[in-house]
Amino acid sequence: MTKVAGKTAFITGGGSGVGLGQAKALVKAGARVAIADIRQDHLDAAVAHFAAEGVTIHAVRLDITDRAAYAAAADEVEAALGPVHLLFNTAGVSHFGPLQQATAEDWQWQIDVNLNGVINGIQTFLPRMLATGEDCHIINTASMSAFVALPGTGIYCTTKMAVRGLSECLSMDLKDTRVGVSMLCPGAVNSNIHEALLTRPEHLRNTGYYEPTPEMMAHLKSVIEHGMEPERLAGYVLKAVEANELYILPYPEFRTTLEEIHERVMAALAKPEDDPEYEMRISKGVPGGKKD
């Protein structure tokens, strides 16, 4: 992928927050944009915003956990805008608390959206992208939680570390194709991700964590309101897409933490001189075996 201008983009969670920031940046870069969101009010507000600027985007209401609905949305968007070249798997949810308090529903909701929603996007669009024979790109939104574990983030962290592994493997599998892969890992973003609690399905409402009271929602917003603005974050994403970069990590405040994590990992990793079977595994081509 060299330029996004003239390409067609499909953005999940595109009605607000990080997804809407991506839509704004893509429109300015000359892309055709379709946004998908589970909230009709967010879709309506986004369409109105672009209409006021004389821009037409395509909006589709979508629950990304529903694969059949995802396929129907893809058909609709392609009929309106043509083949999709840029898939932004951006939609995500969060609900925090100690793992020992989590219910099965707490697990299922976040896994369904944060991981299965990304898988559904890939399963839906990747075959179509490959069939075009054109330059395409998949952008999966993970989180700095894909690298950094923190107390109370266990479920969220599990889903985002899974998206990291998925993205890294997908990039390897597609290296000889014209489909690139990038993984966005935001830190704090001035978004409304906390409002995802309001769209949690009724059959998954049973939770061991907090309820979305006005006081709690205000607190959650206060934690992220000084984070990076979504459109600025999107600027880093577009640069990475055009450069075909896998990792998008625009938060220098995590540098020391990541260095400490990797130092602990390397300190725990066995050294070749301490393992009498090391040379044998290397010579036999055992997976992972590279001469140190």
JOKA-V477236 format. One record per run of one state. SS is the DSSP state (A for helix, B for strand, O for the rest). FROM is the first residue (numbers start at 1). TO is the last residue. If there is no record, write none. Layout:
# JOKA-V477236
{{SS | FROM | TO} {SS | FROM | TO}}
This chain:
# JOKA-V477236
{{O | 1 | 7} {B | 8 | 12} {O | 13 | 16} {A | 17 | 28} {O | 29 | 31} {B | 32 | 37} {O | 38 | 39} {A | 40 | 52} {O | 53 | 57} {B | 58 | 61} {O | 62 | 66} {A | 67 | 81} {O | 82 | 85} {B | 86 | 89} {O | 90 | 98} {A | 99 | 101} {O | 102 | 103} {A | 104 | 132} {O | 133 | 135} {B | 136 | 141} {O | 142 | 143} {A | 144 | 146} {O | 147 | 153} {A | 154 | 173} {O | 174 | 178} {B | 179 | 184} {O | 185 | 188} {B | 189 | 189} {O | 190 | 192} {A | 193 | 199} {O | 200 | 201} {A | 202 | 204} {O | 205 | 213} {A | 214 | 224} {O | 225 | 227} {B | 228 | 228} {O | 229 | 229} {A | 230 | 243} {O | 244 | 246} {B | 247 | 248} {O | 249 | 251} {A | 252 | 268} {O | 269 | 271} {A | 272 | 274} {O | 275 | 277} {A | 278 | 283} {O | 284 | 292}}
